[in-house]
Amino acid sequence: MPLHIHTPLIESRPLSVAAGRSIWLKLDALQPCGSFKLRGVGHACEVHHARGARHFVSSSGGNAGLAVAYAGRCLGVRVTVVVPQTTTERAKQLLRLEDAEVVVHGASWQEANELAQTLVGPDDAFIHPFDDPLLWAGHASMIDEVAQAGVKPDAVVLSVGGGGLLSGVVEGLKRNGWGDVPVLAVETEGAASLHAASLAGHTVELERLASVATSLGAKRVAERAMACLRTHPVQSHLVSDRQALEACERFLLDHRLLVEPACGAALALAYQAEALTRYSTVLVVVCGGATATLEQIQAWLGALDGVSE
Ligand SMILES: *Cc1c(COP(=O)(O)O)cnc(C)c1O
């Protein structure tokens, strides 16, 4: 039994009507710890556990860390998550709820990650948030489930942070004989590391991140994401923070599910009929995210209203 669940695949009436075409949702927001991350992280943790790992280490205060904490609890393996001082109280609470040991260290993720590396002993496993073939193989199970359901999309819409989800979905499309199905890869403007790579022709380190979609905040995408751009039809799309936040609010009304702005980015593209005109059946990966609250989303929107015009 894998640690992730087989999630529902539904045809969304509100999104289909808004976009004027058939929009299918893969509801990975319903994974036990709130995001698709459990697919890849759960797989990686199971492999390391089978090899004898007795301690998992993560440096993600977000959904990757939560997935490691959940997997460790299920497998009976101790978990340490090192997070920077900027991590919200809510994120720390969610990690502790999964029985992880939370170590707060450093002003930025880089510093937290450096300490995390020093905690990885010979019998331990460090679980990366997006750059590991074990993760991609696990994320690919999402597309296996869609293929089993017999729904062949003519495009897939998903969000991109470090590109682990993209790499996994492309692997899933290829292994199901769907190598011709294009992927619409969506980022927010302030976290556009894949977009920068697609323009440069190689991965690029962003100078800074400036987006409310913190789960998309990887300064540089994995080399595998770059390889996906070369070997698969992938279109890079950008949306604004406002569009991502408004998509979260609209999706909450339409489907009664609260997702992070990171997921709102993909939903924002799906709500824009113009972006999808060439396709009749579109699969949207509802990647989820557990760290947002409705109050936070409304406060971010309020802050944007304060600065615009
Ligand atoms: C991690 C995450 C992403 C981005 O995934 P990558 O594999 O880093 O590209 C998108 N949405 C949510 C909710 C996430 O947790």
The ligand as a Tripos MOL2 file, in Angstrom:
@<TRIPOS>MOLECULE
LIG
   15    15     1     0     0
SMALL
NO_CHARGES

@<TRIPOS>ATOM
      1 C1          5.6220   22.0150   -3.9820 C.3       1 LIG1
      2 C2          4.3780   22.6160   -4.4880 C.ar      1 LIG1
      3 C3          4.2710   23.0930   -5.8040 C.ar      1 LIG1
      4 C4          5.4270   23.0970   -6.7810 C.3       1 LIG1
      5 O1          5.9580   21.8340   -6.9830 O.3       1 LIG1
      6 P1          7.4400   21.6690   -7.5570 P.3       1 LIG1
      7 O2          7.6500   20.2140   -7.5900 O.co2     1 LIG1
      8 O3          8.3620   22.3660   -6.5990 O.co2     1 LIG1
      9 O4          7.4640   22.3080   -8.8970 O.co2     1 LIG1
     10 C5          3.0540   23.6000   -6.2200 C.ar      1 LIG1
     11 N1          2.0090   23.6510   -5.3900 N.ar      1 LIG1
     12 C6          2.0630   23.2090   -4.1240 C.ar      1 LIG1
     13 C7          0.8590   23.3300   -3.2670 C.3       1 LIG1
     14 C8          3.2470   22.6800   -3.6310 C.ar      1 LIG1
     15 O5          3.3080   22.2390   -2.3710 O.3       1 LIG1
@<TRIPOS>BOND
     1     1     2 1
     2     2     3 ar
     3     2    14 ar
     4     3     4 1
     5     3    10 ar
     6     4     5 1
     7     5     6 1
     8     6     7 2
     9     6     8 1
    10     6     9 1
    11    10    11 ar
    12    11    12 ar
    13    12    13 1
    14    12    14 ar
    15    14    15 1
@<TRIPOS>SUBSTRUCTURE
     1 LIG1         1 GROUP 0 **** ****
